[in-house]
Amino acid sequence: MNIIDELEKSIKANRLVMRKLNAPLKTLEQRAERQKQKHKERFEKLTEFSNLEEARTAYGMGWISRKRFEEVQDYFEHEDDFNESEISAEEVAYNILFDFYKKISTQELHLGLDLIAERKKGGEKRERLDRR
């Protein structure tokens, strides 16, 4: 098998891998977005009160449940530990898979350029032979 055939086979293999990665990438991206949205909504609920006293008043007036008050209390007591833009496991998994996808895509591009160069070389060789 010559180099052009090898390059063509490698390009086809890369494209196959990229097609197979599309569905899991989309799934992980959607899951990561849902997790990010849930986390954002939770953060917004926790920061609805500007301090613990406001939450205590709301609880005392019956405007929020005991569970909700305890969540807000926990937030204010451990505010430094709570990260507004926390990254979920789904987002980490998506980033890992997407990085791999980008590497395969870049590799396919380079293989394509190599294939063009090899075909050009082959054409130049044929022209020289034809001139003789």
MOKASUL-V325185 format. One record per backbone hydrogen bond with DSSP energy under -0.5 kcal/mol. CO is the residue of the C=O (numbers start at 1). NH is the residue of the N-H. If there is no record, write none. Layout:
co:CO nh:NH
co:CO nh:NH
This chain:
co:2 nh:6
co:3 nh:7
co:4 nh:8
co:5 nh:9
co:6 nh:10
co:7 nh:11
co:8 nh:12
co:9 nh:13
co:10 nh:14
co:11 nh:15
co:12 nh:16
co:13 nh:17
co:14 nh:18
co:15 nh:19
co:16 nh:20
co:17 nh:21
co:18 nh:22
co:19 nh:22
co:19 nh:23
co:20 nh:24
co:21 nh:25
co:22 nh:26
co:23 nh:27
co:24 nh:28
co:25 nh:29
co:26 nh:30
co:27 nh:31
co:28 nh:32
co:29 nh:33
co:30 nh:34
co:31 nh:35
co:32 nh:36
co:33 nh:37
co:34 nh:38
co:35 nh:39
co:36 nh:40
co:37 nh:41
co:38 nh:42
co:39 nh:43
co:40 nh:44
co:41 nh:45
co:42 nh:46
co:43 nh:47
co:45 nh:48
co:46 nh:49
co:51 nh:55
co:52 nh:56
co:53 nh:57
co:54 nh:58
co:55 nh:59
co:56 nh:60
co:57 nh:61
co:58 nh:63
co:58 nh:64
co:59 nh:62
co:65 nh:69
co:66 nh:70
co:67 nh:71
co:68 nh:72
co:69 nh:73
co:70 nh:74
co:71 nh:75
co:72 nh:76
co:73 nh:77
co:74 nh:78
co:76 nh:79
co:78 nh:81
co:78 nh:82
co:79 nh:82
co:81 nh:83
co:82 nh:84
co:83 nh:86
co:88 nh:92
co:89 nh:93
co:90 nh:94
co:91 nh:95
co:92 nh:96
co:93 nh:97
co:94 nh:98
co:95 nh:99
co:96 nh:100
co:97 nh:101
co:98 nh:102
co:99 nh:103
co:100 nh:104
co:101 nh:105
co:102 nh:106
co:103 nh:107
co:104 nh:108
co:105 nh:109
co:106 nh:110
co:107 nh:111
co:108 nh:112
co:109 nh:113
co:110 nh:114
co:111 nh:115
co:112 nh:116
co:113 nh:117
co:114 nh:118
co:115 nh:119
co:116 nh:120
co:117 nh:121
co:118 nh:122
co:119 nh:123
co:120 nh:124
co:121 nh:125
co:122 nh:126
co:123 nh:127
co:124 nh:128
co:125 nh:129
co:126 nh:130
co:127 nh:131
co:128 nh:132
